[in-house]
Each structure stands twice: as structure tokens, then as C-alpha cells.
Amino acid sequence: MEYASIEREIRIEAAPEVVFDVVSSPEHLKDWWPDEAEYGSVPGAAGRIGFRNEDGSVQWEQFTVVDAQPPRMFSFRWTHAEGETAAQGNSFLVVFELEPEGAGTVLRMTETGFRERGWTEAVAAQEHAAHVSGWDFFLPRLPAAAEKAAR
């Protein structure tokens, strides 16, 4: 089985400018994905995003913006070790491509980097499955976040 990438597409009833803000701004990102987000939204900006555990603690993941081309594309690397520069081989690359369609936006998400981590087949499969499950849970929350941001 191949674990090279995850690709998803979703139509959102909001203008690309709104959707771009929802996928790039830490304030809006927290409305649909992590519980915490601390980073600048410009290429090269580094920070972190956090997911709250059941006990209330936060599991932090490193986050580095790769590219930002409003309102067409936003990409970042994440899950690299703290203190490391995000690069191929130590992090996942997520790319959001936005295309206007009527009054809405088609968002295409691609996440890569599973093979490049140097993991065994079993670990790559486990990480890939966890990310598939995660994106399948979080991406459907985007339309509501865009609706909220548009108000």
C-alpha cells in the first residue's frame, strides 16, 4: 500500500479571501483544527499548534509557514522536533490550494512527507492512517469556520 500523500477536496460556500484567512490565520485555524495556534502567517514564520488532551494538557506540534499567496495558496510544515528547522525528512508538508467556484471556493488539501521520514513500513502506515482519520474529522469543520469568519 502507498502512504505517500493524503489528498482531500471540499467545497466551501465562502469567497477565497475568507477561506484563505480561515486556513492561514491562527485565530481562525483554532475554529476548526487545533485548540491552540501561535505563529505568524508569513513564509518562514515558525510557531506551534496545540491539541488539548483529555486531562486538559496541551500536546504541542511545531509549525512553520512555507508559502502564503492570498487568496490562492497556503502551505506549512509541521511535526518537526522543537529546535529543528522544518524540512523534507523531518516534517509533513500541508498545502491548501483555493480555487473560486461561483460564490464559493473549492479547497484542495494535500499532505505529504510520510515516506520521507525514514520510518519503517508499519510506522509510516500508522502515521498515515492517523492523519487520514484526523483530516477526515477536521476538514468537514471548515465550512462552519468560514461562515463564522465571513460574519
Buried (B, 14 or more C-beta within 10 A) or exposed (E): EEBEBBEBEBEBBBBBBBBBBBBBBBEBBBBBBBEBBEBEBEBEBBBBBBBEEEEEEBEBBBBBBBEBEEBEBBBBBBBBEEEEEBEEEBBBBBBBBBBBEEEBBBBBBBBBBBBBBEBEEEEBBBBBEEBBEBBEEBBEEBBEBBBBBBE
